[in-house]
Amino acid sequence: MTRALFAFALMAAPLRAADLDPAQPYSAARAEPVAYDIDFRAIVTAPQNTKKLRVWVPVPQSDKGQEVKPGTFATFPLEVKAALHTEPVFGNVFAYFEFDNPQGAQIITHTFQATVWEQRWNVDAAKVTRPDKWPAGFDPFRRTESRIVVDDTFKKLAGAIAGGKPNPAVELDSILSWAHDNLTYDHTNTSLVASSEHALSKKRGDCSDYHGLCSSLGRALGMPTRVVYGLHLFPKNLPVHCKLEAYFPPYGWVSFDVSETQRLIKAIEASPTLSAAEKKSMARAAADRLRAGFRDNTWLMHSKGTDYDLAPKASAKVPLVATIYAEADGKSLPLPDPADVTKREFAWMTAHKYVADKVVSYPFRLK
């Protein structure tokens, strides 16, 4: 066998189960680091006569795309010390607070610093392999869940969209294209909890519904997927956003932002100032960036995965944690959605300020 043929055979051969690791560090190329001073606050108002208010605040951790320095927590008016806990399934870290007999709103402040890089995976679909078997460590990313459902309905749809494709990268690309063509971004009709069933039945929703549906369809074809949540580090009514990640051997976890790419392409196509040629070129560039794997330096991840027990345990599993999770006397407080223009009442809200060390633009917004 010639050296070239031998190298091709090694590249094309499926990796062994022992070579696959769900904790594999991100393999993306890093660029454009931005340092942020972050002041994040949650203002929680428990119902009258609440005896115990419990609050979990996700604590961002360092990885290859972000470096997080330990910060400080403070509460007002009751003084409660934060207790840090790590849940065992995905390794998410939470600052936990218990307020006894709270009267009025309780404010939790988390101040810290983080440096965030732009990440580009530059995925070459021809190099992505399909393992003969996934190790047990990937089970949490391939299972059916209460919101990310993998049943006959989703298996049939996934087969119709991407059946017969040569590898997971091409399969997922077909799924992302289907989502772009069939879903409508809508904060007035959303589950807020990455519900694949909501997205499929309504054909609309927020980022979590988009990425929950794509996650379900990917799992229906056997690939590990997950929804990851974090903070948008610029002024925004709803400070959080999620992304889809899929595990592509040999690249490991690769990040995709389906909903924001769709919104960017729609803005390009609707622009009154761009020529037809410019619109075509810019839309293609946005689609190519999505397909190759991209994570921006204006987003800080704070938690991974869905459908898990908090640490310490809450009254029930959570589908996900967007900003915080709170419950009063064992009953969860409803998740607010300040991005929904029809909503006026919230049990809790967040306030946030991010100061960057340089001017940075949001890469999913039309300049």
Buried (B, 14 or more C-beta within 10 A) or exposed (E): EEEEEEEEEEEEEBEEBEEBEBEBEBBBEBEEBBBBBBBBBBBBBBEEEBEBBBBBBBBBBEBBBBBBEEBEBBBEEBEBEBEEBEBEBBEBBBBBBBBEEBEEBBBBBBBBBBBBBBBBBEBEBEBBBBBEEBBEEBEBBBEBBEBBBBEEBBBEBBEEBBEEBEBBBBBBBBBBBBBBEEBEBBBEBBBBBBBBBBBBEBBBBBBBBBBBBBBBBBBBBBBBBBBBBBBBBBEBEBBBBBBBBBBBBEBBBBBBBBBBBBBBBBBBEEEEEBEEEEBEEBBEEBBEBBBBBBBBBBBBBBBBBBBBEBBEEBEEBBBBBBBBBBBBEEEBBEBBBBBBEEEEEBBBBBEBEBEBEEEBEBBBEBE
